[in-house]
Amino acid sequence: MHFAFLLVSADHGGILLTLFIIFAASKTLALTASWLKQPPVAGELAAGILIGPAVLGWVQPGDFLGVMSELGVMFLLFRVGLELKDFNLMRVGADALLVAMAGVVVPFIAGYALMAALGYTSMEAVFIGAALVATSVGITARVLESRGLLDHEASKMILAAAIIDDVLGLLVLGVAASMAKNEINILQLGLTSALAVAFVWIASTWGTRGVQHLAPRVEPKLVDAGGAFTFAILLLFGLSLVAMKAGVAAIIGAFLAGMMLAPTATRRLEEMVDGVTEFLVPFFLAGIGLHMDLRPFQDRANLLLALALLVLACVTKWIGCGAGAWRMGRANAMRVGVGMIPRGEVGMVVAQVGLNAGVFTPLLYSLVVFVSIATTLAAPPLLKISFRGEGD
Amino acid sequence: MHFAFLLVSADHGGILLTLFIIFAASKTLALTASWLKQPPVAGELAAGILIGPAVLGWVQPGDFLGVMSELGVMFLLFRVGLELKDFNLMRVGADALLVAMAGVVVPFIAGYALMAALGYTSMEAVFIGAALVATSVGITARVLESRGLLDHEASKMILAAAIIDDVLGLLVLGVAASMAKNEINILQLGLTSALAVAFVWIASTWGTRGVQHLAPRVEPKLVDAGGAFTFAILLLFGLSLVAMKAGVAAIIGAFLAGMMLAPTATRRLEEMVDGVTEFLVPFFLAGIGLHMDLRPFQDRANLLLALALLVLACVTKWIGCGAGAWRMGRANAMRVGVGMIPRGEVGMVVAQVGLNAGVFTPLLYSLVVFVSIATTLAAPPLLKISFRGEGD
């Protein structure tokens, strides 16, 4: 007998229904997308828009779903790391740095220039530029892993560039936020960046070797407490927390934790992580679409601005990152460019910071959220085209 | 780049730290328990008391952890159902009914009599009796599955009796709550019970056959949307929701969903479910201990009453259910009796209902919570003794 879902809190029953609706809608639209010869991810993203406030209003975004969504993208990146059996961040480092930097500079300048030309204030233009800098690697990673393409040369470049983009994007957003408060502290920004770089560097070199040495010794001792799976979860949570303390996103820590475990992971561990990931990822994907708000775009001028920003967001990342990856050949450069397009949850966070800093009007906030979601929806079909003939 | 854990909401970072603390403390104390030759479950339960408000105060119970905890016990019972390849609820039904009824009547009368003899009001005595009726099958199931004992004759009897206990317990609590409001509606109580019985009966007979017919046909069609795992999650959430609508606990639906899938489940599906379960269960186990409040028991009279109730709670379930299972032989009767002792989260829910109905004073509430947690802590070592020589 167990009444908690029944009597104590009607909310818990409501949450169970919400989880069911999100899961069922995600999977139904994933199938629909796949019948339309589109990547299932596109359907799961669309599910969030459909059941969220933008269309049906069955599900509202909230704190609980926010955490489920963040756990989802953490496990997604953790699994991507776990699947990369032969990935050395430092080896692709220099080329990835070029891709990431080009993918930061081109969208930022273009976004700033467009908004400034349209008469927006310089602070507004800076934040729009910062929003266009964002890269959400989760969506691309999901498309690539579902097609067995994670070991592709272009995929590894995208992952490495996205990690560096995280550090650069932090810097850009940090500068923008400091400008908004009129107090730029060069020393602190420098220290933050150095700490972030040091974390990624230490974790991906010594950390990986350390875990490869440690895991086979520690896991047998944990056998009465869940063994390798417990070790994996503790490393995942632990490194995500350290990443946050070092000033990079939790998912970077999650990805590095996966990478560290990749050489020693058993098939059983991989399938258990698969279970958690497949359980949580729909909440990440649908969770993005829940934030879509289409009302401001009934006004034609706003709609035109949104579409202009959307085109700019796609083209500038594609050209910037594509140019940065030109040495890999035309086909791979295209793939890298397309893979960096989605802004996803990261663009939405920049929008939130802009709003909190008092720089963004509600309209500009909605604009950035729209562009973040729309770029994310555009990426799966574009990835499908650019990787045609590769993978499964 | 992904700042959500970093900038938007300091809370999310706090939640990640909380999840890490709960997971790490659970596993550390599980290892400690196992070094002390005790079941690891006892350690995970104790972890909640240690890190919760009762001792260290590092973690407070809250809505988010409550949902994680409920998802944890749902997946736990789902997996137990999934592991029972040859279990027919109806076949053990009649014997299990006897066990459940004896396990309801004896503790209720004893609890009522003790409180009435001590001069408490008759309503207070009724609610204490109702709290002693509760059975939390999660803890017992966890101990039995971790020792490979789920297929044991006594284990199947415990599971079947716990399901029936859920329906009976609902009835007792319903009567008690109606008495508190002074409006007993026999017709409605009868209808509720009939609906609950009908749900369990239909799900465990036709439902199981239906799913065995359906699963091999539907799962291949879902392959682009996660295949068998998606089917399993939808069945789990769906049946849990229907169970709640029918007036039984969500975990009964979860258990039945697992049972339905057991004959067709692949090893991959089982390992994926293992992953989600192992990820969530520490939040269920430690989550129980978080509610412990030891302050009222610094008063010696309160402490004595708590200990008296604890002994009564253990002895009456043990004797009641043991006597009900006497036909299975002395050893198995002992095992069944011990297996029904834990009150866990269910007893805490009765305490909550008593408090909300205005019947319980804060002291009585704390008493019932204490007994619920203490019986739960007592069960793993007692199960270990009663199953000595069996299983792994």
Interface residues (C-beta under 8 A of the other chain):
Chain A: M1 H2 F3 A4 F5 L6 L7 V8 S9 D11 H12 G13 I15 L16 L17 L19 F20 F23 A24 S26 K27 T28 A30 L31 S34 P40 D63 F64 G66 V67 E70 V73 V133 A134 T135 S136 V137 G138 A162 D165 D166 V167 L168 G169 L170 L173 K221 L222 D224 A225 G226 F229 T230 I233 L234 F237 G238 S240 L241 M244 G247 V248 A249 A250 I251 I252 R268 E271 M272 V273 D274 G275 V276 E278 F279 E345 V346 V349 V350 Q352 V353
Chain B: M1 H2 F3 A4 F5 L6 L7 V8 S9 D11 H12 G13 I15 L16 L17 L19 F20 F23 A24 S26 K27 T28 A30 L31 S34 P40 D63 F64 G66 V67 E70 V73 V133 A134 T135 S136 V137 G138 A162 D165 D166 V167 L168 G169 L170 L173 K221 L222 D224 A225 G226 F229 T230 I233 L234 F237 G238 S240 L241 M244 G247 V248 A249 A250 I251 I252 R268 E271 M272 V273 D274 G275 V276 E278 F279 E345 V346 V349 V350 Q352 V353
